[in-house]
Amino acid sequence: MNKFKQLQNYRQSSQSGFSIIEVLLAIIVVSILMAAIAPAIVLSVATRMQAKRIELGTTAAKSYIDGVRSGAIKPPLITNAHTIANDVEVPTGGGFTCSAPAGVTPAPKAFYCTDPPSNLYCIDNDNTGNCETTSFQDMVVQGFGLSPEGAVGPTEEENENTAKKGYLLGIRVYRADAFADSGDLKKSEVDNKRSASTFTGGQGDRKAPLIEMTTEIFTPDTKYSDLCNRLDPINGCSSAPPP
């Protein structure tokens, strides 16, 4: 008899569940834990996305430089208006359109936004035929050349003749969505680096360039005297070499 009562009591106790108070307490505890770790999750996701953008920007920069050096990409506008890259104006945001040239099959993945000599070059990473201001993947390269031989508003032929003598190529790579509104895009100054950081707690500063760099461009037609005249426009190669 006693064993039967013990078995009955065991069955009753095993069928008992959580009370409503216990359930509410569990919900409260889980909510507190989620609220505590949510900022870390958001930060991790945002940083990973920003790192991916910078990776795409770096790839776009290298592709553009390699294309210009090999002659596969026509040189950008080469000007004598500035002597250092930091002085070159940033592109204007708002009203931005950049579509692949018509009549080209298959549609190119990369192209100047207007007929060269130009200074905005699209890297169409999502293969839609244009750089869209709503795209996460599209990159816009601002390319510019600096040389005393450059001129304001040269023709394509004049620009290519200047490029043959060599020039300093500067580039800034922006996210395509940086052009979505009319706000000014940003650039680094001599004493103030403004390029985007990999570590970010949100969408990042979309107006800041992902990549900024300069590099020397030479061609098979570049002469030693061209280099001398560009680096020292006054004395050229006549100045004595350093001891």
N, C-alpha and C positions, 0 to 999 in steps of 0.2 A: 504493500500500500504506500509506504513511504517512497519507494522507488518510483511508483507511478506519479505521485505528486511532484517529485523532483523533475521527472521528465516533462511533465505538463508545464511547470514553472520555467524550465529551460526553453521550451518551445515558445512560450509567451514572450520571454525576454529577447529571444533571437528575432522575433518579428517586430520589435519596437524600432522606430525610425528616429530621424532628427526632429527636434522641435522647431517651430517657426523662429524662435529666438536664436537657436544655433545656426539656422540657415542665414538669417540676417547678419549675424556676427561674421560668418564666413564671407558673405558678400562684401561687408565693410572692409575686412582685412585684405581681400583680393583687390578691392578698389584702391586702397591706400598703397599697396605694393605697385599696382599699375601706374598710379599717379607719380610714384617715386622714380620708376624706371622709364617712363614715357619720354622725358627730355633727352635721356641718353640714346634712346632708339631714334628719335628725330634727328639728333646731332649726327649719329652714325650714318643714317640714310642720306642726309644732306651733304655730308663730307664725301661720301662715296660717289654721289652724283657729280659734285664739283670736281672731284679727282678725274672722273670720266670726261668731263668737259675739257679740262686742261690737257688730258691725254689726246683728245681729238684736236685741240688747238695746236699742240706740239707737232702732231702728225701733219696738220695742214701747213704749218710753217716750214717744216722740212721738205714737204712735197713742193711747195712754191719755190723755195730756194733752189732745190735740185732742178726744177723745171726751167727756171731762169738761167741757171748756169749752163745747162745742156742746150739751151735754145728752143726747147719744146714749148716754153711759155715766153711770150714777147715781154721785153722789159717794161716796167712801169714808167710812169711819167718821171723824167729826170729833170730836176730843177737846180738852178743856182741861187734860189731865193734864200736858202738856209745852209748853214755849215755844219750843224749838228742835228741829229735825228729828233731830239726832244723838242726842237722848235717847230717841227712840222705839225700843222694843224690836224686836229682829229676830224673824222667824218661827221657829217650832220645826221642826226637821227630824225625819224619821222618821214613819211612819204617814200619809203625805201622800196624800190623794185629792182630785182636782179634775176633775169630770166636767161636761159640758155639761148644761144644764137639760133635763129630760125633756119630751117632747111638743112640742118646737120643731122645725119643719121649714121650710127645711133647717137642719141643726145649725149653730149659730153658731161662728165661728172664734175668738171671744174672749168671755169670760164670767167673772163672779165665781165663786170656788170655793164660796162659800156665799151664801145670800140676803143682799143688801145691807140695812143698811150693813155692809160687810165690809172687809177690807183686803188680800185676795189675789185677784189678777185673772190669769186664764190667757190667754196668747196661743198658740193651738194651731196652730203653723206647719206641722205635718205632717198636719193634718186627720184626726186619729184620733178626735176627739170628747172628748178629755180631755188634760190635761197629764200626761205620763208621766215618771217619774223615770229612765227609761232612754233618753229622747229627747235627741238632739243639738240639735234645733231648737226645742223648746217653751221658752217663757219664762214666768216667774211674776213679775208686778209686785206689789210691796208698796206699796199706796197708802194714804196717811193724811193727814188734815186737821188743822190746828192752828188753834184759835180759842178765845178766852175764852168764846164763846157755846156751845161744845161741851159735851157731857156724856158720862158713862160709860154705855155700853149704851143709847143712844137708840133709839127706834123709827125705822122708815124715814121716817115723816112728820116726826118731830122732827129727824132728821138733814138732811132736805131743806130744812126751814125754816131751819136754821142755815146751810146752804150758800148760801142766797139772800143772806145778808148778806156773803158773801165769806169766804175763808179762805186760809191758806197750804197749798198742796198739796205734800207730799213724796212722792217715789217712790224705791224701790230695785228694780232689775231683777235677778233671779237666774236662773241656769240651772235648769231643772226637775230635773236630776239632783243639785242641791244638797240636795234633800229626800229623797234615797235612803236616808240613814241618820240616826240620832238625833244626830249631831254638831251642835254649835251653829253656826248661820249667823253671818256676820260683818257688821259695819258700820263705817263710818269714824267716828272720834272727832274732836273739834275740832282736835286737834293731831296726828292720826295717820290719814292717808288709807289706807283698806283696800280700795278698789275694785280690781277685777282689772286687770292690766296687759296690753297687747296683746302685748308681747314675753314669751314663755314658752318654756322648754325642755322642757316636758312637757304634761300635760293642763291645767295651770293650777290655781289655787286655786278649786275649784268651789264652795266655801262663801262666797267673797267676792262681793259684788254686781258685776255687769258695769257698771251705770250707777247713779249717785246724783245726784239733783237736786231742787231746790225751785222752785216758781213760784207767783205769786199768781193766785187764781181769783176772778173777778168775774162777776156775772150781771146781767141787765137790772134786777133788783130791788135790787141793791146800792146803798145810799145813801152819800153822803159821810160822814154821821154814823156809819154802820156801820164805815167804814174808820178813822175817828178813834177810835172806841171799841175797835177791835181793836188798833190800833197803840199806843194810850195808854189802857188801861182805866181809869186813875184820873182823868185830866183830860178825856179825850175831845176834843171839838172846842173846849173852853173855853180850852185852853192857847194862848198867843199864838204866831203863826207865827214862824219864825226870821227874823231881819233879812236 
